[in-house]
Structure formats: structure tokens, C-alpha cells
Amino acid sequence: MTDMGPVLVVTNLDNPMTDLVIDELHGRGVPVVRFDSGDFPATLSLAATVTSNGIGGTLSTPTRTADLSRVRSLYYRRPSGFAFPHLDGQTARFAVTQARYGLGGVMASLPGCLYVNHPHRIGDAEFKPSGLAAAAACGFRLPEALRAYLDHFRLVFGAFDFAVDRQGQWWFLECNPSGQWAWLEPETRLPMVVAMADLLERKTA
């Protein structure tokens, strides 16, 4: 895996859970480029082209540059929205739309990239009625139904919420494709940060 490119982490500035995963990746020597899409274009720049091999070009932050053709994975977790406060209302709305289509479109089309999760799939899965309908269709017999649910929305990660009644029956509440999970690691003593880093590194046994 040493010849693979960086992991892109798209998130807001204050995200302690993401910090844990980045620290784990750094400890493995995996290159990471972290940015908030809301920083575009003030401190985040993009130069991209479409070729026969897909998207190429570079994405640059004040301290890092990523080759878009070599991104191994992208961890997408609640970045801030685009903002153009120096523009009037109508022009700002136009700029936000174009930034979403431009930067957002490039980030959603990286060749050979593993998305955790793909931003379009996150959008699909965040509609709670759709999630409940998918859960009902899956039957939610654990653990097979978890995999079926993720497959339904084409997700590779989900934070599932359940309630357990007095009879021990599990009841599905929701699946958050960008949900919190790091707080469970001390409680369960399961290596969740390591597992997420394995996924983003695209580590194989």
C-alpha cells in the first residue's frame, strides 16, 4: 500500500472523532489531507481536469496538496457549508450552487477512491422515512440485515441506533451515515478507531 496516495478527510474544524482517526493514520505513516469544503475558495484551491481515466488534477490546502488521480479513500463527515459573505444574496446563492457542482462534483467522482461514505449516498440515507422503509424491507434480523441496509443505500459505514425492549427484542431507530461512534470504544473496548483507519487505509489481511 506504500505506493497509494493520500486519504482525504472532509470535515469541519471541530471534529474530535475525526482527529482520532487522523492520529491513527499518521501513526501508520499514511498520508492524510484534511480540509473543510466550506473553506473553498478562500484557503482551499482546486485545479481539475476530466480525462479518459477520470478526474485528474490537484487539491491544495495551505499545508498540503493532493493528487486527485491517486486518492486512496475519502472520509466525509459533516463539513461546513459553502459561504460567500462578501457577496450580495443572489450572487452568493449562485456562487454556492456553482461551488457545490464544481468542488462537490469533483470530490464525488474521484477514480478508484473508496468513499466512507459517498456524499450522495449520505444524502440518500439521511431521509429518515427512506431509512425506516429500507429497515422494514430488510427485516432486521441481525447481523445480516445490517449488511443489507448498507447495501441498499450503497454505504460502507453506518452508525445504527436500536432500542432493546424487556423481552430482548431489538427495534431499529435509525442509521446515521455520518454518526458518532468513538464514544463507544471505551465502553465496549473494541478497536473502533483502528477499524476505521484500516478501512480508510484500504488495508487488506
C-alpha beads as a LAMMPS data file, in Angstrom:
LAMMPS data file: protein, C-alpha beads

205 atoms
204 bonds

1 atom types
1 bond types

-500.0 500.0 xlo xhi
-500.0 500.0 ylo yhi
-500.0 500.0 zlo zhi

Masses

1 110.0

Atoms # bond

1 1 1 0.000 0.000 0.000
2 1 1 3.040 2.326 0.193
3 1 1 2.534 3.403 -3.435
4 1 1 -1.014 4.569 -2.779
5 1 1 -1.940 8.209 -2.422
6 1 1 -3.453 10.086 0.494
7 1 1 -6.629 9.720 2.476
8 1 1 -8.786 12.819 2.101
9 1 1 -10.699 13.797 5.239
10 1 1 -13.519 16.247 4.534
11 1 1 -14.862 17.614 7.793
12 1 1 -15.353 20.748 9.856
13 1 1 -12.660 22.280 12.037
14 1 1 -14.043 20.995 15.357
15 1 1 -14.432 17.228 14.994
16 1 1 -12.625 15.313 17.778
17 1 1 -13.751 11.908 16.487
18 1 1 -12.138 12.578 13.129
19 1 1 -8.981 13.706 14.944
20 1 1 -8.675 10.230 16.485
21 1 1 -8.798 8.560 13.082
22 1 1 -6.278 11.002 11.601
23 1 1 -3.886 10.386 14.506
24 1 1 -4.140 6.633 13.905
25 1 1 -3.426 7.071 10.181
26 1 1 -0.475 9.364 10.894
27 1 1 0.924 6.732 13.243
28 1 1 0.867 4.264 10.347
29 1 1 2.617 6.656 8.002
30 1 1 -0.492 7.031 5.832
31 1 1 -0.615 10.482 4.191
32 1 1 -3.707 12.481 5.096
33 1 1 -5.066 15.690 3.602
34 1 1 -7.728 17.213 5.830
35 1 1 -9.912 20.075 4.686
36 1 1 -13.313 21.649 5.110
37 1 1 -15.124 22.118 1.823
38 1 1 -16.540 25.311 3.325
39 1 1 -13.036 26.811 3.088
40 1 1 -13.347 26.929 -0.712
41 1 1 -12.153 29.138 -2.325
42 1 1 -10.642 31.269 0.469
43 1 1 -7.984 28.791 1.674
44 1 1 -8.788 25.736 -0.445
45 1 1 -7.997 25.600 -4.154
46 1 1 -8.768 23.119 -6.888
47 1 1 -7.329 22.551 -10.354
48 1 1 -9.073 19.620 -12.028
49 1 1 -9.431 18.162 -15.495
50 1 1 -11.523 15.342 -16.896
51 1 1 -9.501 12.763 -18.816
52 1 1 -10.167 9.340 -20.303
53 1 1 -9.007 7.929 -16.949
54 1 1 -11.375 10.090 -14.924
55 1 1 -10.737 13.155 -12.793
56 1 1 -7.168 14.439 -12.549
57 1 1 -5.508 17.493 -11.059
58 1 1 -4.720 18.784 -7.600
59 1 1 -6.464 19.972 -4.466
60 1 1 -4.440 22.284 -2.226
61 1 1 -4.797 23.490 1.349
62 1 1 -2.380 25.946 2.993
63 1 1 -0.181 22.998 4.068
64 1 1 -0.969 20.024 1.806
65 1 1 -1.529 19.153 -1.843
66 1 1 -3.330 16.025 -3.064
67 1 1 -3.075 14.408 -6.486
68 1 1 -6.729 13.756 -7.318
69 1 1 -5.875 10.777 -9.505
70 1 1 -4.229 8.926 -6.593
71 1 1 -6.635 9.389 -3.671
72 1 1 -6.996 6.033 -1.892
73 1 1 -10.056 6.938 0.187
74 1 1 -12.213 9.845 1.275
75 1 1 -13.717 10.153 4.758
76 1 1 -16.687 12.524 4.525
77 1 1 -18.034 13.701 7.869
78 1 1 -20.122 16.821 8.208
79 1 1 -18.085 19.591 6.597
80 1 1 -19.430 23.126 6.887
81 1 1 -21.377 24.572 4.008
82 1 1 -20.095 26.898 1.328
83 1 1 -20.342 30.576 2.275
84 1 1 -19.634 33.780 0.380
85 1 1 -20.390 36.535 2.909
86 1 1 -18.715 39.220 0.800
87 1 1 -21.280 38.757 -1.983
88 1 1 -24.859 40.026 -2.146
89 1 1 -27.638 37.491 -1.555
90 1 1 -28.439 36.497 -5.116
91 1 1 -24.794 36.335 -6.199
92 1 1 -23.871 34.355 -3.075
93 1 1 -26.592 31.787 -3.788
94 1 1 -25.292 31.414 -7.333
95 1 1 -21.709 31.012 -6.054
96 1 1 -22.780 28.354 -3.523
97 1 1 -24.543 26.380 -6.257
98 1 1 -21.533 26.551 -8.563
99 1 1 -19.115 25.579 -5.762
100 1 1 -21.314 22.577 -4.939
101 1 1 -21.393 21.499 -8.574
102 1 1 -17.687 22.213 -9.120
103 1 1 -15.778 21.174 -5.983
104 1 1 -18.563 18.860 -4.859
105 1 1 -18.768 17.208 -8.259
106 1 1 -15.026 16.591 -8.380
107 1 1 -14.922 15.172 -4.843
108 1 1 -17.794 12.818 -5.751
109 1 1 -16.014 11.488 -8.867
110 1 1 -12.500 10.516 -7.799
111 1 1 -11.223 7.470 -9.745
112 1 1 -10.611 4.335 -7.695
113 1 1 -11.450 6.098 -4.422
114 1 1 -13.132 4.307 -1.503
115 1 1 -15.769 6.635 -0.037
116 1 1 -16.659 6.486 3.660
117 1 1 -19.311 7.391 2.752
118 1 1 -20.021 8.834 -0.686
119 1 1 -21.664 12.248 -0.127
120 1 1 -24.532 11.422 -2.489
121 1 1 -25.242 8.172 -0.653
122 1 1 -25.152 10.036 2.669
123 1 1 -27.792 12.393 1.307
124 1 1 -29.997 9.469 0.298
125 1 1 -29.660 7.702 3.643
126 1 1 -30.356 10.789 5.761
127 1 1 -34.035 10.797 4.740
128 1 1 -35.436 9.001 7.791
129 1 1 -38.625 7.657 6.168
130 1 1 -36.476 6.058 3.461
131 1 1 -34.315 4.530 6.172
132 1 1 -37.304 3.122 8.023
133 1 1 -38.716 1.678 4.807
134 1 1 -35.367 0.057 3.997
135 1 1 -35.103 -1.338 7.533
136 1 1 -38.578 -2.854 7.284
137 1 1 -37.726 -4.376 3.899
138 1 1 -34.517 -5.847 5.343
139 1 1 -36.437 -7.480 8.170
140 1 1 -33.663 -6.520 10.553
141 1 1 -32.536 -9.900 11.667
142 1 1 -29.056 -9.160 12.931
143 1 1 -26.411 -9.145 11.587
144 1 1 -27.493 -9.975 8.023
145 1 1 -29.945 -7.089 7.907
146 1 1 -27.231 -4.541 8.784
147 1 1 -25.294 -5.516 5.684
148 1 1 -28.460 -5.484 3.577
149 1 1 -29.316 -1.994 4.824
150 1 1 -25.852 -0.646 3.990
151 1 1 -26.035 -2.288 0.568
152 1 1 -29.458 -0.725 -0.041
153 1 1 -28.013 2.781 0.311
154 1 1 -24.566 1.804 -1.051
155 1 1 -22.862 2.776 2.211
156 1 1 -19.685 1.283 3.648
157 1 1 -20.266 2.694 7.143
158 1 1 -23.277 3.442 9.279
159 1 1 -23.922 4.239 12.947
160 1 1 -27.018 2.224 13.809
161 1 1 -29.314 3.151 16.693
162 1 1 -31.501 0.476 18.294
163 1 1 -33.698 0.153 21.350
164 1 1 -33.950 -3.181 23.182
165 1 1 -37.193 -3.978 24.991
166 1 1 -37.654 -6.053 28.153
167 1 1 -38.073 -9.201 26.083
168 1 1 -34.694 -8.662 24.428
169 1 1 -36.226 -7.662 21.084
170 1 1 -34.143 -5.207 19.071
171 1 1 -36.023 -2.278 17.483
172 1 1 -34.449 -0.226 14.706
173 1 1 -34.477 3.550 15.262
174 1 1 -32.186 4.928 12.579
175 1 1 -28.891 4.604 10.744
176 1 1 -26.765 7.754 10.621
177 1 1 -24.257 7.579 7.735
178 1 1 -22.132 10.259 9.444
179 1 1 -22.893 9.291 13.032
180 1 1 -20.863 9.415 16.219
181 1 1 -19.151 6.207 17.286
182 1 1 -15.869 6.989 19.063
183 1 1 -17.576 7.339 22.462
184 1 1 -18.425 3.626 22.295
185 1 1 -14.813 2.479 22.130
186 1 1 -14.048 2.902 25.867
187 1 1 -17.397 1.318 26.761
188 1 1 -17.007 -1.749 24.540
189 1 1 -13.204 -1.968 24.448
190 1 1 -13.498 -2.644 20.723
191 1 1 -10.809 -1.170 18.423
192 1 1 -13.144 1.138 16.514
193 1 1 -10.592 3.824 15.647
194 1 1 -8.235 1.120 14.358
195 1 1 -11.054 -0.423 12.301
196 1 1 -11.931 2.919 10.701
197 1 1 -8.259 3.585 9.936
198 1 1 -7.981 0.095 8.399
199 1 1 -10.922 0.899 6.153
200 1 1 -9.551 4.269 5.053
201 1 1 -6.043 2.897 4.544
202 1 1 -7.664 0.144 2.445
203 1 1 -5.665 -2.338 4.452
204 1 1 -6.017 -5.994 3.485
205 1 1 -5.315 -9.022 5.636

Bonds

1 1 1 2
2 1 2 3
3 1 3 4
4 1 4 5
5 1 5 6
6 1 6 7
7 1 7 8
8 1 8 9
9 1 9 10
10 1 10 11
11 1 11 12
12 1 12 13
13 1 13 14
14 1 14 15
15 1 15 16
16 1 16 17
17 1 17 18
18 1 18 19
19 1 19 20
20 1 20 21
21 1 21 22
22 1 22 23
23 1 23 24
24 1 24 25
25 1 25 26
26 1 26 27
27 1 27 28
28 1 28 29
29 1 29 30
30 1 30 31
31 1 31 32
32 1 32 33
33 1 33 34
34 1 34 35
35 1 35 36
36 1 36 37
37 1 37 38
38 1 38 39
39 1 39 40
40 1 40 41
41 1 41 42
42 1 42 43
43 1 43 44
44 1 44 45
45 1 45 46
46 1 46 47
47 1 47 48
48 1 48 49
49 1 49 50
50 1 50 51
51 1 51 52
52 1 52 53
53 1 53 54
54 1 54 55
55 1 55 56
56 1 56 57
57 1 57 58
58 1 58 59
59 1 59 60
60 1 60 61
61 1 61 62
62 1 62 63
63 1 63 64
64 1 64 65
65 1 65 66
66 1 66 67
67 1 67 68
68 1 68 69
69 1 69 70
70 1 70 71
71 1 71 72
72 1 72 73
73 1 73 74
74 1 74 75
75 1 75 76
76 1 76 77
77 1 77 78
78 1 78 79
79 1 79 80
80 1 80 81
81 1 81 82
82 1 82 83
83 1 83 84
84 1 84 85
85 1 85 86
86 1 86 87
87 1 87 88
88 1 88 89
89 1 89 90
90 1 90 91
91 1 91 92
92 1 92 93
93 1 93 94
94 1 94 95
95 1 95 96
96 1 96 97
97 1 97 98
98 1 98 99
99 1 99 100
100 1 100 101
101 1 101 102
102 1 102 103
103 1 103 104
104 1 104 105
105 1 105 106
106 1 106 107
107 1 107 108
108 1 108 109
109 1 109 110
110 1 110 111
111 1 111 112
112 1 112 113
113 1 113 114
114 1 114 115
115 1 115 116
116 1 116 117
117 1 117 118
118 1 118 119
119 1 119 120
120 1 120 121
121 1 121 122
122 1 122 123
123 1 123 124
124 1 124 125
125 1 125 126
126 1 126 127
127 1 127 128
128 1 128 129
129 1 129 130
130 1 130 131
131 1 131 132
132 1 132 133
133 1 133 134
134 1 134 135
135 1 135 136
136 1 136 137
137 1 137 138
138 1 138 139
139 1 139 140
140 1 140 141
141 1 141 142
142 1 142 143
143 1 143 144
144 1 144 145
145 1 145 146
146 1 146 147
147 1 147 148
148 1 148 149
149 1 149 150
150 1 150 151
151 1 151 152
152 1 152 153
153 1 153 154
154 1 154 155
155 1 155 156
156 1 156 157
157 1 157 158
158 1 158 159
159 1 159 160
160 1 160 161
161 1 161 162
162 1 162 163
163 1 163 164
164 1 164 165
165 1 165 166
166 1 166 167
167 1 167 168
168 1 168 169
169 1 169 170
170 1 170 171
171 1 171 172
172 1 172 173
173 1 173 174
174 1 174 175
175 1 175 176
176 1 176 177
177 1 177 178
178 1 178 179
179 1 179 180
180 1 180 181
181 1 181 182
182 1 182 183
183 1 183 184
184 1 184 185
185 1 185 186
186 1 186 187
187 1 187 188
188 1 188 189
189 1 189 190
190 1 190 191
191 1 191 192
192 1 192 193
193 1 193 194
194 1 194 195
195 1 195 196
196 1 196 197
197 1 197 198
198 1 198 199
199 1 199 200
200 1 200 201
201 1 201 202
202 1 202 203
203 1 203 204
204 1 204 205
